């Protein structure tokens, strides 16, 4: 692990604002899509045997005359339920869509792991085996989306996240919405009240 004092200012600021359940996409580094997570203990990395599961849930939400496209990507470190992190991508945002599309190549990805004092950059193989291409699914969800505003995306992402009281329960809840064994895709209609 390296000291956070060595980080560029933008990453120093990121380590201060990351929550214990949030994964923040930070773009491509050395040709790999990277996400940042704040881990509670340095020992997780210093043990040298860190594993990472990655799963995605891709959703289209129909509301009034709009269709919102979201992708939730979850990471679970060392198989531990208290180490589940979620990144949310608005598929109508070109930068977020591009980041999501690169990550769902499901070849390699990187994590910027930070504590309050230290950090490390680690690369992982996704070890993905399935009979579908996740990038085709996310491209379909993006194509189905309308030209809604960012506020609507934030509102629905927050509303979906608030359905579970813990990261572990959110892991299960997203599997109901965009099942892991069914191309990670789900569509729902929300009626106006």
C-alpha positions in Angstrom: 0.0 0.0 0.0 1.1 3.5 -0.8 0.5 6.7 1.2 -2.3 8.9 0.0 0.0 11.9 0.2 1.5 10.6 -3.1 -1.8 10.9 -4.9 -2.8 13.6 -7.4 -5.2 16.1 -5.8 -8.3 14.8 -7.6 -7.8 11.3 -6.2 -6.9 12.6 -2.7 -10.3 14.4 -2.7 -12.0 11.2 -3.9 -10.7 9.2 -1.0 -12.2 11.7 1.4 -15.8 11.5 -0.1 -16.2 7.8 -1.0 -18.7 6.0 1.2 -18.2 2.5 2.5 -20.7 1.1 -0.1 -20.0 3.2 -3.1 -17.8 2.3 -6.1 -16.9 5.3 -8.2 -15.9 4.9 -11.9 -12.7 6.8 -12.6 -12.2 6.0 -16.3 -9.5 4.1 -18.1 -6.0 3.7 -16.5 -3.4 1.8 -18.4 -6.0 0.5 -20.8 -8.3 -0.9 -18.0 -11.6 0.5 -16.7 -11.1 1.4 -13.1 -13.4 1.9 -10.2 -12.5 3.4 -6.8 -13.6 1.9 -3.5 -12.9 2.8 0.1 -12.0 -0.2 2.1 -12.3 -0.3 5.9 -9.0 -2.2 6.6 -5.5 -2.2 5.2 -5.2 -5.9 6.0 -7.5 -6.8 3.1 -4.9 -5.7 0.6 -1.8 -6.4 2.6 -2.8 -10.1 2.8 -2.1 -10.2 -0.9 -5.0 -12.6 -1.6 -7.8 -10.2 -2.6 -10.6 -11.6 -4.7 -13.3 -9.6 -6.4 -16.7 -10.7 -7.8 -18.3 -8.4 -10.3 -22.0 -8.5 -11.3 -24.2 -6.1 -13.2 -27.9 -5.3 -13.3 -29.1 -3.4 -16.4 -32.5 -1.8 -16.2 -35.0 0.2 -18.3 -37.6 2.0 -16.3 -40.7 3.3 -18.1 -42.2 6.3 -16.4 -44.7 8.6 -18.0 -43.3 9.4 -21.5 -39.7 8.6 -20.5 -37.6 5.4 -20.4 -34.6 5.6 -18.0 -31.6 3.4 -18.6 -29.5 2.4 -15.5 -26.8 -0.1 -14.9 -25.8 -1.0 -11.4 -22.4 -2.7 -11.1 -21.6 -4.4 -7.8 -18.3 -5.6 -6.5 -17.8 -8.0 -3.6 -14.3 -8.3 -2.1 -13.1 -11.6 -0.7 -16.7 -12.9 -0.7 -17.5 -10.7 2.2 -21.0 -9.2 2.5 -19.7 -6.2 4.4 -17.4 -5.5 1.4 -20.0 -5.0 -1.3 -19.7 -1.8 -3.3 -22.1 -0.4 -6.0 -21.5 1.8 -9.0 -24.4 3.4 -10.8 -24.3 4.3 -14.4 -26.8 6.6 -16.2 -26.9 5.1 -19.7 -28.2 8.4 -21.1 -24.9 10.1 -20.0 -22.3 9.6 -22.8 -19.3 9.4 -20.4 -21.0 7.1 -17.9 -22.3 4.9 -20.8 -18.8 4.6 -22.3 -17.3 3.7 -18.9 -20.0 1.1 -18.3 -19.5 -0.3 -21.8 -15.7 -0.7 -21.3 -16.2 -2.4 -17.9 -18.8 -4.8 -19.3 -16.2 -6.1 -21.8 -15.7 -8.5 -18.9 -12.1 -9.2 -19.6 -10.0 -7.2 -17.1 -10.8 -4.2 -14.8 -9.0 -2.4 -12.1 -9.7 -1.2 -8.6 -8.3 1.9 -6.9 -8.5 0.7 -3.3 -8.2 3.4 -0.7 -8.3 3.7 3.1 -8.1 7.0 5.0 -4.3 6.9 4.8 -3.2 4.5 2.0 -4.1 3.2 -1.4 -3.3 0.7 -4.1 -4.2 0.0 -7.7 -5.0 -3.6 -8.5 -6.1 -5.4 -11.7 -8.5 -8.3 -11.8 -9.6 -10.8 -14.4 -13.4 -11.0 -14.6 -13.4 -14.8 -15.2 -16.7 -14.3 -17.1 -18.4 -17.3 -18.7 -21.8 -17.0 -20.2 -23.6 -17.3 -23.6 -24.3 -13.6 -24.0 -22.3 -10.4 -24.4 -23.1 -7.9 -21.6 -22.1 -5.0 -23.9 -24.9 -6.0 -26.2 -27.3 -5.9 -23.3 -26.2 -2.5 -22.1 -26.2 -1.2 -25.7 -29.8 -2.4 -26.0 -30.8 -0.7 -22.7 -29.2 2.5 -23.8 -31.0 2.4 -27.2 -34.3 1.8 -25.5 -33.7 4.8 -23.2 -35.3 8.2 -24.0 -33.6 11.6 -23.7 -34.5 12.2 -20.1 -32.7 14.6 -17.7 -30.0 13.6 -15.2 -32.4 14.4 -12.3 -34.7 11.6 -13.3 -31.8 9.1 -13.4 -30.6 10.2 -10.0 -34.2 10.0 -8.6 -34.7 6.4 -9.9 -31.2 5.2 -8.9 -31.8 6.5 -5.3 -35.3 5.1 -5.3 -34.1 1.6 -6.3 -31.2 1.7 -3.8 -33.5 2.7 -1.0 -35.5 -0.6 -1.4 -32.8 -2.4 0.6 -31.5 -1.6 4.0 -28.0 -3.0 3.5 -25.5 -3.6 0.7 -26.0 -7.4 1.0 -29.8 -7.0 0.6 -29.3 -4.7 -2.3 -27.1 -7.4 -3.9 -30.1 -9.8 -3.7 -32.7 -7.1 -4.7 -30.8 -6.3 -7.9 -30.6 -10.0 -8.8 -34.4 -10.0 -8.7 -34.7 -6.9 -11.0 -31.9 -7.9 -13.5 -31.2 -11.6 -12.8 -27.6 -12.7 -13.0 -28.6 -15.8 -15.0 -30.9 -14.0 -17.4 -28.6 -11.6 -19.2 -28.6 -9.1 -16.3 -31.5 -7.2 -17.8 -34.9 -6.1 -16.4 -37.6 -3.7 -17.4 -40.2 -2.2 -15.2 -43.0 0.3 -15.5 -43.7 2.8 -12.8 -47.2 4.3 -12.9 -47.8 7.9 -12.1 -49.7 8.5 -8.9 
